[in-house]
Every structure is written in structure tokens, then in C-alpha cells.
Amino acid sequence: MADGASGAAERSVQVKLVLLGEAAVGKSSVVLRFVSNEFQANKEPTIGAAFLTQKCRLEDRVLRYEIWDTAGQERFHSLAPMYYRNAQAAVVVYDVTKASSLEKAKTWVKELQRQANPNIVIALAGNKVDLVQPSSSSSGAATPETEDEADDATATPGENAGAAGSEPETLRQVPREEAEAYAQEAGLLFFETSAKTGDGIVEMFTEIAKKIPIDQILASSRGTGRPGAAGGRTGAGQEGVNLDENAGKGKEACNC
């Protein structure tokens, strides 16, 4: 990533991004897939928030995502404004096999639109599509998730796992068309993702990066001396990881 030229340094920008959503929709798994291209089936639940970083190259610009992965449990809700304050982007995650998680996502979107940065780029992500695709295999009965279980139980169909031998598509509770129509009406980017398989993850962060007003951020940061003025810590988390070893990247793809 090091270009060596001072001009390249001027073109890099820090972007503060926050993940929000109900517990157990897979927020931490989405971030882990993006940052280190890994998936852990039984991650511990996030307490408060986790901080990770990842670089994303778009043409001649480098974005340094400073990612705050917030806990989904209701008892941590009051902490959320601390993390989405001054954020340039947000990913609101729901579980395609759990209709109530979309309703919770909508409340997060309303809160962001009311209280966050007025220019914030918001993406709505329907996670766990691996559970509703024909290639998905249901092995055994899964136990229902509780609020205190891992945010990332992507390998289990949650409260819909009762019927053994069900066709994968019957697990879907949120039709893509319904969520996509809501996102369009609310002015959001929309994606369906699988942290387990990696489907849609890089594409989502790439599209978010394209919507970030980089020139505006750089212009406003010249007075502060801090590129991006993201307000996050540096040096934490993982960065500069090659996410997409197996899939080819387009010219405008996130080249992390």
C-alpha cells in the first residue's frame, strides 16, 4: 500500500464507519470477513464495541476504514451515539431469516438519520443469505439464539431452525424485494451478504467507499491536520489485509 510519494499521502483519507443492528445478526462476522477474510462460527458476543481497521483503494485514493462494531444487546443501546457520532458511514445489519431484525434495523436507520452526521452514507445489509440459498446445508437442529448469544451465529438459522429437512428458502423471513424497496425509499445502499461465504461483503464496502465525499473530507481536514478527521484511534485492529484472494477485483473494486 505504501506509494512513497507525499502526493499519495494527501490522497489518503480516514473514514469512520459504525456497524449497528440487533444481537446475533452477524455484525462482527461481517467485519471479520472484511478485515481478515475469516469466519468463526462461534464467536463470543461483542461487549460494548470492537475497533478494527482496513484499507481500501479506489483508483488513486486510499480510504482507511476505522470500524466500530457495536454490540447488539439492548443494554448497550445507550452507548451507540458515542460510536456513530461523526461517522461518515454506517452499516445497519439484519438477519434475512428473522423478520424482527429488519424492524430493529429500521429503528437504527431512523436514529442515524435523526442524530448522526447529516451526510452519513448508510448501507442496509441483509446477512446470512447462505441459510436461504439452495447450496446451504442444514446439518442437525440448531438451538434458538438468545440476546446474550454471539452476534455472529451465521451458521445457525436462529429461531427458524425448528423444522428439520426444510427447504433453505423456507427459512427466509425477509423477502429481498421488501427490504430493497424500503432501502430505496429511505435513501440507503442495499446489499444481501453472507459473512460465512463472503458473498457481498467486499462489494458492500466498495460501494460505500464510492459514496464517501473524499474531496470534501480532505478539504475540511486541511485545517485540522488530520486526514479524514474521523476521530478514531489509530494503530488498533488489523489493516492492509488482502481480502479477496479467490475472487478477481474490478478496476473500481475495494483493493484492500
N, C-alpha and C positions, 0 to 999 in steps of 0.2 A: 504493500500500500504506500510505501514511502516514495514519493516522487522526487524528493530532494530539492525542488525549486520552491522559493518563497512564494511565488505566484500560486502554486498548488495549495500551500498552507492557507492563503487568503480565500481559496475556494472551498475549504472545508467548513462545515457548519455542524454545531451540536443541536440535536433535536430531542427534546424531552417528550417521551411517549409513555402513556399510562394504560394499563390493562384493567378493565373493570368487568364485573359480571358476577352472577350467583356462584355459590360454592359448588365445586365438583363439575364445572363445565369444561375444564381443561385449560384454564388460562396459563398456568405455569408450564404445562406441556407444550403449548403453542410457543411460548418464549424459548423454552429449552430446544425445541426443534429449530427455531430460527437462529439462535445463538451458537449452538454446537452440533446441530443436526443429529440429536439424540432423542430417544423416547424411553421413559421409565414408567412401566405400567403401574407401579405402586409408590408414587411419590408421596412424601409427607405433605400435609396441608400447609399452605403459606400462613405464617403468623405475621400480622401487620402488613408488611410488604417486603419484596425482594428486589434487589437492584442489579441489573445486568447491562452490558453494553455490547454493541455490534456496529461495525462499519458497513456502509452501503455505498457503492459507487454508481453514480448515474452520469454517463458521458464524462464530462471533465470536472464533475463535482463529487465531493465525498461527504456523505452525511454520517455523523456519528450518533446513532440512536442511544439515548440514555433512557433505559426502560425500567419503569416502576411497575412491578407485578403485584397488584394488591390482593389481599385476602378477601374471599367472597362471603365469609360468615358475617351475619348481620351485626354481630357485636363489634366488628371492625369498621362498620359503615361510616361512623363519625370521623374516622381518620382519613377518609378518601380525599376531601378537599385539600389536604396537605400535599397529596401526591399529584392531583390534576391541576393544581394552581400553576399557572404559567406554562402548562404543557402545550406544545404545538400540535400534538396528535394524540388520539386515543383509539384503542381497540376495545369495543364492547362485545363480549363473547357470550353466546348462549349455546345450549345443547340441542341439536336437532331432534333428539329423542325425548325431550322434556319441554312441553308447551309452556309451563310456568316460568322456565328460564328465559324465554323470549319476553314475557311480560316484565320480568325483572330488568332485562336489558333495556326495555323501553323507558323504564323509570330512570335508569342511569343516563340514557341519552337526553331525557328532559332536564336532568340535573346539570349535565355538562352544558347544554345549550343555554341554561339559565345562569350558571355561575362560573363556567370556565372561560378561558380566553375566547373572545368572540370570533376569532379567526381559526379556531381549532379544527383540524381535519379529523373527522370521526369515521371509523370503519366499523360496520356491524359484521361479526363473524359467527356463522353457524358451524360449530365444531362437532366432531365425532361422526362425520359422514361415512367413515369406514364401517360404522354399525348398520347403515341403511343401504349399502351397496351390495349387489349380489355376490361379490368376491369375499365379503366378510363372512367369517365362520364363527358360529356361536358354539362355544365349547363349554357345555355344562351350564348349570344355573348360576346366575350371578346374584349377589346379595344387594339389596337396595342400598343406595348411598344415603348417609345422613349428613347433616350440615357440617359435622366435625370430621368427615372423611376427607381424603385427599382431594384437592381441587382438580386432579388430573386423572380421574379414573376412566380414561378414554377407552380402555379395553372392556369396560362393562357397560351394558345398556341401561344401567340405573334402574329406575322403578318400573321400566317396561320389560324387564327380563323374565317375567313370570312364565310365559308360555314357551315351553321347550319345543324346538322344531319350527318356530315361527319363521316365515319368510323375512329376510332382512328389512324389506321396505315397510313391513307392518310395524316396525319399531319406530318409524318416523312419526313424530307428533307435530312437527312444524313444516308445512309444505314450503318448498323453496320459493314458489310464486308469491305466497303470502308475505314471507319475510322480505323478499326483494321489493315488493310493492311498498311495504312500509318504509324500507330504506330509501327508496326513490322519493317518496312523499316527504320524508324527514331530511332529505339532502345529505344522505350518508353514502359512503362507499359500501359495497356489499360483497361478501365472499362466503363460500362454504368451504370448510377446511377439515383436515384430519391431522392432528398432531402425531397420531400413531404412524400414518403412512407418509406424512409430509405434504399431502395434496393441498395446494392453495396457499401454503404458508409463505414461501418466498414471493409469490405473486402478490400477496396482500401487502407485505411490507414495501415491495417495489412500487405499487400503485400509490400507497400513502406517500412515499418519498417524492413521487412525481407531483403530488398536490401541495407539497410544502413550499411556501413562498421564500425560497432560499435567498434570493437577492434582497428581499425586504428584511429578512433576519440579519443578513450580513451588514446591511446599511445601518440598521438600528444598533448593531453590536459594535460598530466602529467607535462610538462614543464611550462604550463601557470597557473596551479592550478585551472582551470575552466573546469569542466566536459563538454565535448561536444564542448566547445569553440564556442557556437552558436552566441554569440554577441547580444542576445536579452535581453529585460528587464525581470525581474522576479517579481513574485507577482501579475501580472496583469491577467485579464481574469478568466476563470473557469478551474478547474483541478480536476482530480480524480473522475470524474462522471461515474456512471455505465451506459454505453450507451445502452446495449443490453439486457434489462430485459426480452424481449419476445423471442428472438432467442437464441438458445444454442450456446455456443462457443466451437470451437475445441481446441485441445491442443495447437495449434500454433496460435490461433486467438489473436487479439488485446484484452487483458484483461484489460480494462481501468477502 
